[in-house]
Amino acid sequence: MLAILHQVMGGILFLAGLVVLPLPIPFGLIMIVIGLALLAPYILPVQFLIRTIRRKNALINEKLIRWRNNLPPVIQKTIDKTHP
């Protein structure tokens, strides 16, 4: 049940983030990132995308590893599954 909720909320956040992305305030980007983080544990192409981003940008990867223990369990699961 929680997995379905994560997928629905992740999808809604991702789509809403795409809609608000052109606005001058970067809320759209934040919504897209949170939506992808919620979708990643369940959808393989999203995991591949996040893994590729982490592989290409060492700074993002280091920060995710450093902040892992302070984040909610679903985000921790995403960080673990997308480790390059």
matplotlib code that plots the C-alpha trace (Angstrom):
import matplotlib.pyplot as plt

x = [0.0, 2.8, 4.6, 1.5, 1.3, 4.9, 4.5, 1.3, 2.9, 6.1, 4.3, 2.2, 5.2, 7.2, 4.4, 3.6, 7.3, 7.4, 4.4, 6.0, 9.5, 9.4, 8.6, 11.4, 11.4, 13.0, 10.1, 9.6, 13.2, 12.7, 9.4, 11.0, 13.9, 11.6, 9.3, 12.1, 13.4, 10.0, 9.8, 13.3, 12.9, 10.1, 10.9, 14.1, 14.6, 14.4, 17.1, 19.3, 18.8, 19.8, 22.7, 24.0, 23.7, 25.5, 28.3, 28.9, 28.8, 31.0, 29.9, 26.2, 27.2, 29.3, 26.5, 23.9, 26.2, 26.9, 23.3, 21.9, 21.3, 19.4, 16.8, 13.5, 13.7, 12.3, 15.0, 17.7, 16.4, 16.7, 20.3, 21.2, 19.6, 21.2, 24.8, 27.1]
y = [0.0, 2.4, 1.5, 2.5, 5.8, 6.6, 5.9, 8.0, 10.9, 10.6, 10.7, 13.7, 15.6, 14.9, 16.0, 19.1, 19.9, 19.8, 22.2, 24.7, 24.4, 27.5, 29.8, 32.0, 30.3, 26.8, 25.0, 22.9, 21.5, 20.7, 18.9, 16.9, 15.8, 14.7, 13.0, 11.0, 10.1, 8.6, 6.8, 5.4, 2.4, 1.0, 2.0, 0.7, 3.5, 6.1, 4.2, 4.1, 7.8, 8.7, 6.2, 7.9, 11.4, 10.2, 8.5, 11.7, 14.1, 13.1, 16.1, 15.1, 11.5, 12.6, 14.8, 12.0, 9.6, 12.1, 13.1, 9.5, 8.9, 12.2, 11.5, 9.5, 5.7, 5.9, 8.3, 6.1, 3.2, 5.2, 6.3, 2.6, 1.3, 4.0, 3.8, 3.9]
z = [0.0, 0.9, -2.4, -4.4, -2.4, -3.1, -6.9, -7.1, -5.2, -7.1, -10.4, -9.3, -8.1, -11.2, -13.5, -11.5, -11.4, -15.2, -15.3, -12.9, -14.2, -16.4, -13.5, -12.2, -8.7, -8.9, -7.2, -10.4, -10.1, -6.4, -7.2, -10.0, -7.8, -5.0, -7.5, -9.0, -5.6, -4.7, -8.0, -8.2, -5.8, -8.0, -11.6, -13.2, -15.9, -13.1, -11.1, -14.2, -14.8, -11.2, -11.2, -14.4, -12.8, -9.7, -11.8, -13.8, -10.9, -8.0, -5.9, -6.0, -5.1, -2.1, -0.8, -1.1, 0.7, 3.5, 4.0, 3.6, 7.4, 7.9, 5.1, 5.3, 4.7, 1.2, 0.1, 1.8, -0.2, -3.4, -2.5, -1.8, -5.0, -7.2, -5.9, -8.9]

ax = plt.figure().add_subplot(projection="3d")
ax.plot(x, y, z, "-o")
ax.set_aspect("equal")
plt.show()
